[in-house]
């Protein structure tokens, strides 16, 4: 783990605090935001962090309070946005931590390469992808993002820049460590080869939760990417009914002749932005129930081999700028958990409880996870993961989610920290068995807790 200590330029005046929230627009706080553009400026920015600590921030797509630091410093890493080296033969890229997955797709797809893992938005930075150890629709095949990192450059609390490689304790603490081991400056990634920028997609409907789980268990191995939209307002015999969407990158010979002239073109569609002011209650039980009914019924019972754009298959909401505004000024909670294989009864109970509470969620997805990654605080583990968006002002929501936390922990599962803004520290300890190792390494690496966030204070990380 070689370390270098770049010379730091004179520190700039401390900027005035600005308000920040996560993508869910809950738990706001204000921090002094610094935007370094070089490694040397990042080192200098640590001086701003001294009194109340600091945390790195990318494009602000963490849903909760992971990239906020009330009264302290936040390092906006989007200024470090260079793609340094692309090895088109080996399928690797070296880039700054502030480069977005969107930018990587723009430069890599024409060369026949795709990012190894992408979540439901391409507007996340490489540093954020490592810090949260993000997952996607291909976790059951490819694992999480950190599995595809060959090395990274990490600025630690003592001002040194360390080259960190997989298989070391510092890598395992940093992957999924929510930025608390230091500031990721750059990374070398392995890529996935593709022949086109289109997806070949199969779609089918599942009548209920058991039908859905049976279909996923029996045939998920046939697909690189798999996800199910689930109707959490359906009750009775239809509880957990779903639309299952799975696919793979389309080969060149699957394209019609007119599309073969530019098979790797990447032109995401952009729709008008969501309005700045949306009244509370727009996404209530009645409106979401109607949407869910229409969405389920419009889906084909079975359709095979449909060609879709990458952006439509992976990132449909990216086409609507600021879509998070539709929940109104109160914002929303994205609640995501995983329970292991063998804990299906716990999953059934949770789905039935959410349905009985009439949570108006039109963005609810169920996936299967494969092997866990190396990160001590990485979220994925083998099992079933359910994610749902819920208006934050829903009556009784806090008590319901506390009860679900207990159900998840009792089943040996866990909550996704990159989406959390409300978990309790005692529950966290039951969910992440490597938490003591993380705390020990962090204490030795950063004894004064230079790197801090609202999330780390709330959960005593």
Secondary structure by P-SEA (a helix, b strand, c coil): cbbbbcccccccccccbbbbbccccccccccbbbbbccaaaaaaacccccccbbbbbccccccccccccccbbbbcccccccccccccccbbbbbcccccaaaaaaaccccccccccccccccccaaaaaaaccccccccccccccccccbbbbbccccbbbbcccccaaaaaaccccccccccccbbbbbbbbcccccbbbbbbbccaaaaaaaaacccccccbbbbbccccccccccccbbbbbbcccccccccccccccccbbbbbbccccccccccccccaaaaaaaaaaaaaaccccccccccccccccccccccccccccccccccccccccccccaaaaaaaaaaaaaaacccccccccccccccccccccccccbbbbbbbccccccaaaaaaaaaaaaaaaacbbbbccccccccaaaaaacccaaaaaaaaaaaaccccccccaaaaaacc
